[in-house]
Structure formats: C-alpha cells, structure tokens
Amino acid sequence: MEREVTLLKEVWRRIGEAAHRAGRRTDEVRLLAVSKGQPVEKIQLLRRAGTTLFGENYVQELLEKYEALRDADIRWHFIGRLQTNKVKYLIDKVECIHSVDSLHLAEEIQKQAGKSRIAKMPILLQVNIGEEPSKGGAAVEETVMLYRAVTALDRLEVRGLMTLPPFLEPEEVRPYFRRVRELRDRIVHEEKADKALFRELSMGMSHDFEVAIEEGATIVRLGTILFGPRD
C-alpha cells in the first residue's frame, strides 16, 4: 500500500498545482478513480490509501465489484454508456450517473428512481464536444434542449456536464474543455440553472487532467495513472 499512498500524494500535488494556476482551490476538484478492467485487489489498495470515489464503465462489472467490496465504504459513479434496460440494476448502487445523453435514458432513470424510492438521483449530461460518431453524448445545442427537458423530471438532479473529448495532446484538447465550461456557464445564464447545483464538469483523464482542471474540471477521471495499464 505504500506505493499507492505515494502515488496518490503525487497525483494530488499535481491536481493542487493545476488548480492554483487557474486561481482555484484544490478542494474544488474531486478525483474519480476509474477502475474499469482492474481487479478488486487493486481497488482495495487504493481505498486503503484514502480514495473513496470509484467509477465503472460497464454495468455487470460494477455489480460484481459492488458486491465484492460492499464493506469497503466506496462511493460508485457510473461513467460509461448506459442502456435503458440496465438502469434498474445500478440505480440504487451508484452515487451519480455521468453519461446521460438522451431524454429516453433520463426518463428510464426517473422511472427506476421512483421504483427504488430514490427522491433525487444525481446525473450529469454527457456532451459529445468533439462530435465524434464513435462516442456517446449529445451535441452542444442538443445538450441545452436536453437540460430543459430533463429538469422537468422530478426525481433527477442535474449536477452538470461530462465529456470525453478527442484523444489529443493536452494543449490541443484545451479548447474542447473550455467549450464545455462555456456551455455549462451558458446553461446557467440562459436556462437559469442553479449555479450552486449545476456546477460539475467531469472531464480530464490521466494524460490531460491538469489542463482540464485549468479549464474548470471539478471531477477528473483517472485510471492509468493510478492503476497502471489494464491487462
């Protein structure tokens, strides 16, 4: 576990320095450890080292790890593409769903939240900021309309935006992060979103998280830098 403690200290040092460069506080940023494809043993080591927030991309994998780590006091986020027929399996096991990109999916989350007696299910709207056909997420203008529609669903709490921009060098991806921040601010201004509630920007991964923080990220999704390459 010594390795994990040292590693986390270094990552948090870099997070803090990036936040400082942007005139922000370190505690404005949360670290989400992306454990996709990683064994339970590695997750346990990071948990013991102090990480509490973990993200999974696949429903079945999340369910298996949820059961195996039930006593580990882990807060799970779902960050992958989500089919409507899988919502019922994870609705009561995750703290937040990052990948809501359609009204159809939002309505299913609303339905399952009602069945599970969840008063408010936190979600993020996923933006396909690079307009890449291979990736999920709504286009920019669709995201604005989606926000309007989803806020009418009383069991959903829209906390902000998530994006997976093109895989480029950090400085090349900076404009994409900036556009997502500007989109959030636009929704706050034009749609009268609650600025204190609609504040999250889930963006930035192991190779570009510092630039993402400089551009306003509040959640960085880190996998490789914490776990090493997946098998």
Secondary structure as UniProt FT lines:
FT   HELIX           2..21
FT   TURN            22..23
FT   HELIX           26..28
FT   STRAND          30..34
FT   TURN            36..37
FT   HELIX           40..48
FT   TURN            49..50
FT   STRAND          53..56
FT   HELIX           59..68
FT   TURN            69..71
FT   STRAND          75..78
FT   HELIX           84..86
FT   HELIX           87..90
FT   TURN            91..93
FT   STRAND          96..100
FT   HELIX           103..115
FT   TURN            116..117
FT   STRAND          121..127
FT   TURN            129..130
FT   TURN            133..134
FT   HELIX           140..150
FT   TURN            151..152
FT   TURN            154..155
FT   STRAND          156..163
FT   HELIX           170..190
FT   TURN            195..197
FT   STRAND          200..202
FT   TURN            206..208
FT   HELIX           209..214
FT   TURN            215..216
FT   STRAND          219..222
FT   HELIX           224..227
//
